[in-house]
């Protein structure tokens, strides 16, 4: 490795480290806001656990056992102290470690999100390239109409339609759950992944088309064609590679949207992921569990954005300078 390459690598590492440090205040703010909102909302989780017929002594004893009788500032300090020691507390409702519950559900949500991303990217890139190469012709107009339909169709409407058609009507795919074994798991994954991924595909198709149209009009593309390069090489090796930077930005942002959208999709398909766990924790006012789920999503989002920054240099060598 040459000296200039080592210098570029060190600069990239410093940039990523600096960006990571800048995201720490964002995570702190997110967790702090969630902590305060959960405690401000009316209602008592201890009363929900014990029922309306519980005595005042029982309620006070259980509240003290979970540390909920301490001042808000003390609870906040204890919470961050637990995070520092990888202890996210105990679930009020499920009577289990929050960290254990999150780690149980997290792989399901991650698998669903990654599958949805693969579907979205796998559909969007060829569709966007075709639209750009066939600008203002029937393939472009047809794909534009399909992407508009995809943007207009919410997950809570698309999911039940897919269940009615492919599960109840045709009997090809299971309705809910995650199944047992790899092949069964993949069959259960198909419908929720399609539900979550089609909306992303619609957004990315428009982004790829716009970016490709801009690149195809550049001077270096005309030069490549003048040299006699094949159209496939010009489009996919030169234009598409340079058009990926804005698309990568949207992919990084959409990952967070997919994590948020997973709450609805997991509920529709009975998928045992972090989204359903978060929804259950919110409805039961399970303080520690809500905070643990939000922290897991926030850390994932930060990591994805860091990977997106690193992917810029791979997609476009100009970004390494």
N, C-alpha and C positions, 0 to 999 in steps of 0.2 A: 504494500500500500504506500502510495507516494505521500509526501509531506502535505500537499494541498488536499488530498483526500482525507488524511487524518485530521487536518484542520477543519474541514467541512463536517466531518463526523462529530468532532468535539463541539462545534457550534450548534449542530442539530440537537445534541444531547443537552446542552445548556439551555436551548430554547424550550425544549420539552420540560425540563426540570423547572424553569421559570414559570411556564404555563401551569404546571401542576401546583406550584406554590400559590399562584393567583386563584386557583379554584378552591383552596382550603377555606377562605372566608365565605365563599358561596355555600359550601356544604354546611358550615357553621350557621349561617343565616337560615338555610332551609330547615335544619333540624330544630333550631331555636323557635322559629315561627310555628312549626308543627307542635312542638312541646307546649307553647303558650296557648295555641288555639284549642288543643285537646283539653286543656285544663280550664279554659274559659267557658267552653260550651256547657250549658246547664245539664245536670244529671249526675248521678252518683253510681259508679260501676260496682261499688261494694253492695249497695242496695239491690242492684240488678242481680248480683251473684247470689245473695242470701234470700231475696224475695221480700215482699212488703211486710210479711209477718215476722221478720227478724227483730230481735230485741235491740235496744240501743247499745247494750253492753257487747253483744256479738258484733254489731257493726263497728263499734269503736275498736274492738280487739283486732278485727281483721284489717281495718284501715291502718292500725299501728303496725301490724305484721308486714304490710306491703309498703310502709313508709309514707302513706298518703296523708297522714296527719301532720307531717312536717311542713314548715313554711315552703312556699313555692321556690324561693331561692335555694334552699337546702336541697330540695328534690332535684333541681336543675344541676347543682354541683355534684350530687351523687350520681346522676345520670352520666355526666361527662367523665366522672371518675371511673364508672363502670366501663365506658367505651375504651378508656385508656388501658384497661385490663382485659379487654375482649369479653366483657360481661355486659350484655344488653338487658339484664333483668329477667324477671319471670312473668309469664303471661298470666293475667288475672283470671282469664276464662278457661284456658286449656291446662293450666298448672304445669307448665313445662318451660324450659329455658327458651327465651326468645331467639337466641342464636341458633339453637337446635331446630326450632320451627322454621326459621328463615332458610337455613341451609337445606332443610328437607324440601321446601317448596321452590327455592330459587332455580334449581336445574330445570324444572318444568317450564318456568317462565322464560328462562334463557333459551331453551330449545325452541319454544314457540316463537320467540322474537327473532332468533336467527333464521328459522325456517321461513318466516314471513318476509324477512329481508332478502333471502335468496330468491323467493318467488318474485318480490317486487323488482329487484335488480335484474333478474333473469328475463322478465317480461319487458322492463322499461328500456334497457339498452338496445336490443334489436329493434323494438318498436320506434324508439326515438331516432335511431340511425335511418330506418326506412322512411320515416316521415320527413327527415331532413333531405334525403336523397330524392324523394318523390314529392318535393314541395309543391303545394297547391294542386296536386293530382289526387285521384280517388283513394290511393292508399293513405295519403296524408290526411285527407278529410275523414276517412273512415276511422283511423286511429285517433284523430282528434275528438271525434264523437264518442268513441269508447272511453277515452280518458275523462271526458266530461261526465259521462255516466258514472264512472268509477269514483270521481270526486264528489258526486252528488248523492251517492248511496252510502249511508252510515253503516257501521258494523252491526248495530242492533237490528237493522232491517235485513242485511245480507245474510247474516248467520242463520236465522230461522228459515229463510228461503232455501239455503243450501241443505239444511237438515231435512226439510220437506221433500226436496227433489232427490237428493243422493242417499239419504238414510231411510226415510219412511217410504218414499215412492219407489226408488230403484233397489234399495236394500244393499247398496254397494259398500257403504262406509258406516261405522258405528256413530251413534248419536252423541254420546258423552263419555267422560272419563278418559283415562290414559292407557288402559289396557295393561297386560302383563307380557313381558318379553319384547324383544326388539321389533320384530315384524308387526306385532299387535300394537305396539306403541306408535310406530310410524303410520299405521292405518288410522289410529285415533287422532294423529297430529294433522292429517291432511286438511280436513275441513276448517278447523280454527286457524291454521296457517294461511289458507287461501283467503278466509274472511279478513284477516289482519293485513295480508300482503297486497291485496288488490288496490286498496286505497293508496298505499305507498307507490305502487306501480303507476297509477294514474298521475301522481305528482311528478315522479322521476321521468316519465315519458316526455312531459312538456319541457322539463329542464334539459334533458339530453337533446331534444330537437332544437331548442333555442341555442344551446352551446355549440352543437354541431353546425348549425347554419352560420354561426359567427366564424368558426374555424375554417369551414369550407370556402369562405370568401377571402381568406388570407393569402398574401403573396406567396408564402412558402408552399401552399397547396398547388398553386398554378405552376410554380417551379418544379415541384415533384412530378406533376403531370407532363410538363414539357420535357423532362428527362426520360420519359417513356415508362415510368413505373405503372404497374397494373392498378386499376381502380380500387381493387380490394386492399392493396398495400397502402394506397393514398388515404383511403377512408379509415381503415382500422388501425394501421400502424402509426400514422401521423396525426390525422384529424381527431380521431376518437381519443387517443391518448392525451392530447392537449386539451380536449374538451372535458376531461374527467374532473378537473379541479373544482369547478362550481358544483358538479354533481356530488362529489365526495362531501362537500360542505353540507348539502341537503341531506345526504345519507346519514351523516353524524347527527344532525338535528332530528331527523325522522326516527332515529333509534329511540330517543326519549319519548317521542309520540307513540311509538309502538309499545313501549313499556306501560305508558298510561292507558292506551287503548286495550291492552291485554286484560285490564280489569273487567271491561264489558264482555270481551270475547271469552274469557275464561268462565264468566258467569253463565253465558249462553250455552257453552259446550260442557259445563261441569269439569273444566280442566283444573287439576289440583295445583295451581301455581300460586305465585306471590300475590297476584291481583285479587284472587278470591280470598286469600288470607287477609289482605289489607282491608277489603270491604267488610269481612266478618269482624275484624278487630275494631273498625270504626263504629259499626253498629252496636257493638258491645262495650264501647268506650274502654277498650283494652289499651291503656296508655303506652305501656312498654312495647307491646307488639306493633302498634301503629308506628312508633318511632323507629323500631328496628327495621320494618319494611321500607319506610321512607329512606332510611340511611342506606340500605342495600341498593335501592333504585338510584339514589344520588351518586354513590360510589361507582356504580356501573356506568352512569351517564358521563361522569368525569373521565373514566378510563376510555370510553369510546371516543370522546373528543380528543384525548391525547393520541389515540391510535389514528384518528382521522388526520391530525396534524402530521404524524409520521408518514402517512400514506401519500400526502402531497408530494413529498420528495421522490417517492417511487413512481408516481403517475407522471410527474413533470420534472425532469432534471433541472430545469431553470430555477426551481424552488430551492435547490441545494446551495445556491450561491448566496 
